[in-house]
């Protein structure tokens, strides 16, 4: 990802330093235990999801194709952040090359934007499935699903590819220590000794566009879903329709809950990072990848059945 760097004479450091969690340096080894556990969950769970969806033809439906996109995004986010975090906790490896820092910045922001886009696509899937079930197969065809996936990627990259170059153009004549465990755009920009108005405004605009815009679409979709479900004639039909959305609602809360709190604290909090602020920022990146596969594994019958058929082939009905 060195495409973000160019020859420049201004004061851009060759190396940044990641501070870890302020005030809790002595406890880094203990803090690494839940972080490491969530990393194992994220990598294992999302890899298993991708394998199950890839190998089982009955799962080649829009809902599960979007779930595969979510699993892939979660996997990339985990691999982009957790190894360096654990290196800081275990080996005090705080130094990070500026090329690596800007690359990590791009991956974190681009794939976070993609995750938000996938959640919007999954809300659209549930909207069509419940509000217009007879046309579900004709609306969300494989070609349409592929185009939606492409738009999610293009939007995520297009909105965030400027972050590394914006950060790189600034002079850094003071401290080069980032008060976080990863290279977040605004955390890096706060180290600059030049004018950062453009960076602040652009980052805020992207956060509003993704956060408010995507959440508004998801809220509208679920508003229509609730109106449709309430018109169903029987409690059993309403419960069945609602159960198909439970996993998606949980995933939305895992992603947007810590995300909004982290953005607010990052943009409007004190200039110095507190332990709570850094931990919340970490949870924003750790919770969704670790918990999403568990939620869908518990709440989705088709995935459970496919996994059980692999773990215990004797359970498969020979007829």
C-alpha positions as CSV (number, residue, x, y, z in Angstrom):
1,X,0.0,0.0,0.0
2,X,2.9,2.4,-0.5
3,X,0.9,4.1,-3.2
4,X,-0.2,6.5,-0.4
5,X,3.3,7.8,0.1
6,X,5.2,10.2,-2.1
7,X,8.5,11.9,-2.0
8,X,8.2,14.9,0.2
9,X,10.4,17.4,2.0
10,X,8.0,18.1,4.9
11,X,8.4,16.6,8.3
12,X,6.7,13.2,7.9
13,X,8.3,10.6,10.3
14,X,9.7,7.3,9.2
15,X,8.3,5.7,12.3
16,X,5.3,6.1,14.6
17,X,4.9,4.6,18.0
18,X,1.7,3.0,19.3
19,X,1.2,3.7,23.0
20,X,-1.1,0.8,23.7
21,X,-3.6,1.5,26.5
22,X,-2.6,4.6,28.6
23,X,-2.2,4.0,32.3
24,X,-2.5,0.2,31.9
25,X,0.9,-0.6,30.5
26,X,1.8,-2.9,33.4
27,X,-1.4,-4.9,32.7
28,X,-0.9,-5.3,29.0
29,X,-0.1,-9.0,29.3
30,X,-3.4,-9.6,31.2
31,X,-5.4,-7.4,28.8
32,X,-4.0,-9.4,25.9
33,X,-5.8,-12.6,27.1
34,X,-9.4,-11.5,26.2
35,X,-8.0,-9.7,23.1
36,X,-6.2,-12.9,22.0
37,X,-9.3,-15.0,22.7
38,X,-11.4,-12.7,20.5
39,X,-8.8,-12.8,17.8
40,X,-9.0,-16.6,17.8
41,X,-12.8,-16.5,17.7
42,X,-12.8,-14.0,14.9
43,X,-10.4,-15.8,12.7
44,X,-11.8,-19.3,13.4
45,X,-15.5,-18.3,13.3
46,X,-15.3,-16.2,10.1
47,X,-13.2,-18.8,8.3
48,X,-15.6,-21.5,9.2
49,X,-18.5,-19.4,8.0
50,X,-16.8,-18.7,4.6
51,X,-16.0,-22.5,4.3
52,X,-19.6,-23.5,5.1
53,X,-21.2,-21.0,2.6
54,X,-18.6,-21.8,-0.1
55,X,-19.1,-25.6,0.1
56,X,-22.9,-25.9,0.7
57,X,-25.0,-25.1,-2.4
58,X,-28.1,-24.7,-0.4
59,X,-26.5,-21.7,1.3
60,X,-25.9,-19.9,-2.1
61,X,-28.8,-17.6,-1.4
62,X,-28.7,-13.8,-1.1
63,X,-28.9,-13.8,2.7
64,X,-25.9,-16.1,3.0
65,X,-23.9,-14.5,0.3
66,X,-24.2,-11.2,2.2
67,X,-23.2,-13.1,5.3
68,X,-20.1,-14.4,3.5
69,X,-19.2,-10.8,2.5
70,X,-19.6,-9.8,6.2
71,X,-17.4,-12.7,7.3
72,X,-14.7,-11.7,4.8
73,X,-14.7,-8.1,5.9
74,X,-14.6,-9.1,9.6
75,X,-11.6,-11.4,8.8
76,X,-9.7,-8.6,7.1
77,X,-10.4,-6.2,9.9
78,X,-9.1,-8.7,12.5
79,X,-6.0,-9.6,10.6
80,X,-5.3,-5.9,10.0
81,X,-5.4,-4.9,13.7
82,X,-5.1,-7.7,16.2
83,X,-1.6,-9.1,15.4
84,X,0.0,-5.6,16.0
85,X,-2.1,-5.1,19.1
86,X,-0.9,-8.4,20.6
87,X,2.7,-7.6,19.6
88,X,2.4,-4.4,21.7
89,X,0.9,-6.3,24.6
90,X,3.3,-9.2,24.6
91,X,6.6,-7.8,23.3
92,X,6.2,-4.0,23.8
93,X,6.6,-3.7,20.0
94,X,5.2,-0.2,19.8
95,X,7.2,1.0,16.7
96,X,5.4,0.9,13.4
97,X,6.8,2.0,10.1
98,X,5.0,4.9,8.5
99,X,4.2,2.9,5.4
100,X,2.7,0.2,7.5
101,X,0.8,2.8,9.6
102,X,-0.8,4.4,6.6
103,X,-1.6,1.0,5.1
104,X,-3.3,-0.1,8.3
105,X,-5.2,3.2,8.4
106,X,-6.6,2.5,5.0
107,X,-7.6,-1.1,5.7
108,X,-9.3,-0.2,9.0
109,X,-11.3,2.6,7.6
110,X,-12.1,1.1,4.2
111,X,-13.2,-2.3,5.6
112,X,-15.2,-0.6,8.4
113,X,-17.0,1.4,5.7
114,X,-17.6,-1.9,3.8
115,X,-19.0,-3.6,6.9
116,X,-21.5,-0.8,7.3
117,X,-22.4,-1.2,3.6
118,X,-22.9,-5.0,4.0
119,X,-25.2,-4.4,7.0
120,X,-27.3,-2.1,4.8
121,X,-27.4,-4.8,2.1
122,X,-28.5,-7.3,4.7
123,X,-31.3,-5.0,5.8
124,X,-32.4,-4.7,2.2
125,X,-32.4,-8.5,1.9
126,X,-34.6,-8.8,5.0
127,X,-36.9,-6.0,3.7
128,X,-37.5,-7.8,0.4
129,X,-37.8,-11.2,2.0
130,X,-40.5,-10.1,4.4
131,X,-42.3,-7.3,2.6
132,X,-42.2,-8.7,-0.9
133,X,-41.5,-12.4,-0.5
134,X,-43.1,-13.5,-3.9
135,X,-40.6,-11.4,-5.8
136,X,-37.6,-12.1,-3.6
137,X,-35.9,-14.5,-6.0
138,X,-36.5,-12.2,-9.0
139,X,-35.3,-9.0,-7.2
140,X,-32.2,-10.3,-5.5
141,X,-30.7,-12.4,-8.3
142,X,-27.1,-13.5,-8.1
143,X,-26.2,-10.8,-10.5
144,X,-27.9,-8.1,-8.4
145,X,-26.2,-9.5,-5.2
146,X,-22.8,-9.3,-7.0
147,X,-23.5,-5.7,-8.1
148,X,-24.4,-4.7,-4.5
149,X,-21.2,-6.3,-3.3
150,X,-19.2,-4.4,-5.9
151,X,-20.9,-1.1,-4.8
152,X,-20.1,-1.8,-1.2
153,X,-16.4,-2.3,-2.0
154,X,-16.2,0.8,-4.3
155,X,-18.0,3.0,-1.7
156,X,-15.8,1.8,1.1
157,X,-12.6,2.4,-0.9
158,X,-13.7,5.6,-2.5
159,X,-14.7,7.3,0.8
160,X,-11.6,6.3,2.7
161,X,-8.7,6.1,0.2
162,X,-8.0,9.8,0.9
163,X,-7.3,9.3,4.6
164,X,-3.7,8.1,4.3
165,X,-2.8,10.9,1.8
166,X,-4.4,13.5,3.9
167,X,-2.5,12.4,6.9
168,X,0.7,12.1,5.0
169,X,0.7,15.7,3.7
170,X,0.8,17.1,7.2
171,X,4.0,18.1,9.1
172,X,4.8,16.2,12.3
173,X,7.3,18.2,14.3
174,X,6.3,17.0,17.8
175,X,5.6,13.7,19.4
176,X,5.3,10.6,17.1
177,X,3.4,8.5,19.6
178,X,-0.1,7.6,18.7
179,X,-2.1,7.1,21.9
180,X,-3.9,4.0,20.5
181,X,-3.1,0.4,19.6
182,X,-3.6,1.0,15.9
183,X,-3.3,3.8,13.3
184,X,-6.7,5.5,13.3
185,X,-6.8,8.5,11.0
186,X,-7.8,11.2,13.5
187,X,-5.4,9.8,16.2
188,X,-2.6,10.3,13.7
189,X,-3.8,13.7,12.5
190,X,-3.8,15.0,16.1
191,X,-0.1,14.6,16.2
192,X,0.4,17.1,13.3
193,X,1.7,20.6,14.0
194,X,0.0,22.1,10.9
195,X,-3.6,23.0,10.0
196,X,-5.8,20.0,10.2
197,X,-9.1,21.6,9.2
198,X,-9.5,19.7,5.9
199,X,-8.8,16.4,7.7
200,X,-11.3,17.1,10.5
201,X,-14.0,18.2,8.1
202,X,-13.6,15.3,5.7
203,X,-13.4,12.7,8.5
204,X,-16.5,14.1,10.1
205,X,-18.4,14.2,6.7
206,X,-17.5,10.5,6.1
207,X,-18.6,9.5,9.6
208,X,-21.9,11.3,9.2
209,X,-22.5,9.9,5.7
210,X,-21.8,6.4,6.7
211,X,-23.2,6.5,10.2
212,X,-26.3,8.6,9.8
213,X,-27.0,7.6,6.2
214,X,-26.6,3.8,6.7
215,X,-28.4,3.8,10.0
216,X,-31.3,5.8,8.5
217,X,-31.7,3.3,5.7
218,X,-31.6,0.3,8.1
219,X,-34.1,2.0,10.4
220,X,-36.5,2.7,7.5
221,X,-36.2,-0.9,6.3
222,X,-37.0,-2.3,9.8
223,X,-39.8,0.2,10.2
224,X,-41.4,-1.3,7.0
225,X,-40.6,-4.8,8.2
226,X,-42.4,-4.2,11.5
227,X,-45.4,-2.7,9.8
228,X,-45.6,-5.8,7.5
229,X,-45.1,-8.3,10.3
230,X,-47.8,-6.7,12.4
231,X,-50.3,-7.4,9.6
232,X,-49.6,-11.1,9.6
233,X,-52.7,-13.0,10.8
234,X,-51.1,-15.4,13.4
235,X,-48.7,-14.9,16.2
236,X,-46.7,-17.9,14.9
237,X,-46.2,-16.2,11.5
238,X,-45.1,-13.0,13.2
239,X,-42.7,-14.8,15.5
240,X,-41.2,-16.7,12.5
241,X,-40.7,-13.6,10.5
242,X,-39.2,-11.8,13.4
243,X,-36.8,-14.6,14.1
244,X,-35.2,-14.3,10.7
245,X,-34.1,-10.7,11.6
246,X,-32.8,-11.4,15.1
247,X,-29.2,-12.2,14.1
248,X,-29.0,-9.2,11.9
249,X,-30.3,-6.8,14.6
250,X,-27.7,-8.2,17.0
251,X,-24.9,-7.7,14.5
252,X,-26.1,-4.1,13.9
253,X,-26.0,-3.3,17.6
254,X,-22.5,-4.9,17.9
255,X,-21.2,-2.7,15.1
256,X,-22.9,0.6,15.5
257,X,-23.1,0.8,19.3
258,X,-19.4,0.9,20.1
259,X,-18.8,2.6,16.7
260,X,-20.9,5.7,17.5
261,X,-19.5,6.0,21.0
262,X,-15.9,5.7,19.7
263,X,-16.5,8.3,17.0
264,X,-18.0,10.8,19.5
265,X,-15.2,10.3,21.9
266,X,-12.6,10.5,19.2
267,X,-14.0,13.7,17.6
268,X,-15.3,15.6,20.7
269,X,-13.4,14.0,23.6
270,X,-10.3,15.4,25.4
271,X,-7.1,15.6,23.3
272,X,-5.4,13.0,25.5
273,X,-6.6,9.4,25.2
274,X,-7.9,7.8,28.4
275,X,-7.9,4.0,29.0
276,X,-11.6,3.9,28.6
277,X,-11.4,5.8,25.3
278,X,-8.8,3.4,23.8
279,X,-10.5,0.3,25.1
280,X,-13.8,1.4,23.5
281,X,-12.0,2.1,20.2
282,X,-10.5,-1.4,20.3
283,X,-13.9,-3.0,21.1
284,X,-15.3,-1.3,18.0
285,X,-12.9,-3.3,15.9
286,X,-12.9,-6.5,18.0
287,X,-16.5,-7.2,19.0
288,X,-18.2,-7.5,15.5
289,X,-15.6,-9.9,14.0
290,X,-15.6,-12.1,17.2
291,X,-19.3,-12.2,17.8
292,X,-20.9,-12.1,14.4
293,X,-20.1,-15.7,13.5
294,X,-21.4,-16.9,16.9
295,X,-24.7,-15.0,16.5
296,X,-25.3,-16.4,13.0
297,X,-24.2,-19.8,14.1
298,X,-26.7,-19.8,17.0
299,X,-29.6,-18.1,15.2
300,X,-29.4,-19.7,11.7
301,X,-30.7,-23.2,11.4
302,X,-29.1,-23.9,8.0
303,X,-25.6,-23.0,9.2
304,X,-26.1,-25.2,12.3
305,X,-27.2,-28.1,10.2
306,X,-24.3,-27.8,7.7
307,X,-21.8,-27.6,10.5
308,X,-23.3,-30.6,12.3
309,X,-23.2,-32.6,9.1
310,X,-19.4,-32.0,8.8
311,X,-18.7,-32.6,12.5
312,X,-20.9,-35.7,12.7
313,X,-21.6,-37.2,9.2
314,X,-23.5,-40.1,10.8
315,X,-26.3,-37.7,11.7
316,X,-27.0,-37.2,8.0
317,X,-30.2,-38.9,6.9
318,X,-29.3,-41.4,4.2
319,X,-32.7,-40.9,2.5
